[in-house]
Amino acid sequence: MKYVGLQQQITSNNRKSILLLMAFPFLVLVMVFAFFVIINYAQEEQNPFDFVLEQFITAIPYVFLAVGIWFLIAYFTNSTMINKAAKSHSLSRKDNMRVYNLTENLCMSVGMQMPKLRIIETSALNAFASGINKKNFTVTLTRGIIDELNDEELEGVIAHELMHIRNNDVKLLIVSIVFVGIFSFIMQVALRSMLYGNLRSNRRKDDGKGGAIVMIVIVVLAAIAYFLSILFKLALSRKREYLADSGAAEMTKNPLGLASALEKISGNHHVDKVKSADVQQMFIENTPKDTAVGLSSAFKGLFSTHPPIEKRIEFLRQL
């Protein structure tokens, strides 16, 4: 995969961010419309389609309001949530002069503002970039990756994460995470409502069949939307790793440094203390420890957040 140029990547990712901002609310509206269709036709209302349209048009402002509030809250609190989920703490120049200088020199070489540095206290080898603007752009490294990699390898890893920031990958990923979270939240609330409703109906003998049907429809539609949004998010994630690898090679003029780093990372990258799947997806490498038996490699690849690390190493060695 050839590096296509920084400005072209930024433009492409900005376009994708806009499409995501439009596509996810559109998917929410499709699910709301499908909900009204299923419920009304199931109840055999007279002129159900006219009634569906009336309900749907009435619901549209509330849908956009709810999505907008969710997005704003998640968008502007993401850095705090990510840092807590990663269990990281800040890393200053006096804490580690080596890491600070490597990062500062790379930023100066390309004329970008230096991001914040954070560290996760674990022996695992991994790193990720996060943030939505210059005030909270952050590169987070594990203690293991700092201790185990030499300067050329660590420089390659830091350059990879800086490229995620320069390419606007971090913004794109956070937008997708925010909207995927909406469908996940709806699905969880509906499932809990179903369970709670079943417990109540068992205690009181009057079955609320209508309410149960509504909850089942909501769960199924939310699950479908969640599944589709996850596939889209994962596809974006896989592509951005190749682009960041090639960009890092151009920034450092040393693709073999990053290739060597990835070889070391591949054997010990599982950060057990980080439980959040969204944060795990942001790591430079994220391969599940245990792969489900019986799945074809193509099917596994569909649900992987990263391309195979062997292919990334091979690609870097050919530059």
Secondary structure, DSSP 4 states (H G I P E B T S, - for coil): -----HHHHHHHHHHHHHHHHHHHHHHHHHHHHHHHHHHHHHTT-SSHHHHHHHHHHHHHHHHHHHHHHHHHHHHHHHHHHHHHHHTEEE--TTT-HHHHHHHHHHHHHHT-PPPEEEEE--SS--EEEE-SSTTT-EEEEEHHHHHHS-HHHHHHHHHHHHHHHHTTHHHHHHHHHHHHHHHHHHHHHHHHHHHHHHHHHHHSS---HHHHHHHHHHHHHHHHHHHHHHHHHHHHHHHHHHHHHHHHHHHHT-HHHHHHHHHHHHTS---TT---HHHHHHSS----SSPPTT--HHHHHHT-SS--HHHHHHHHHT-
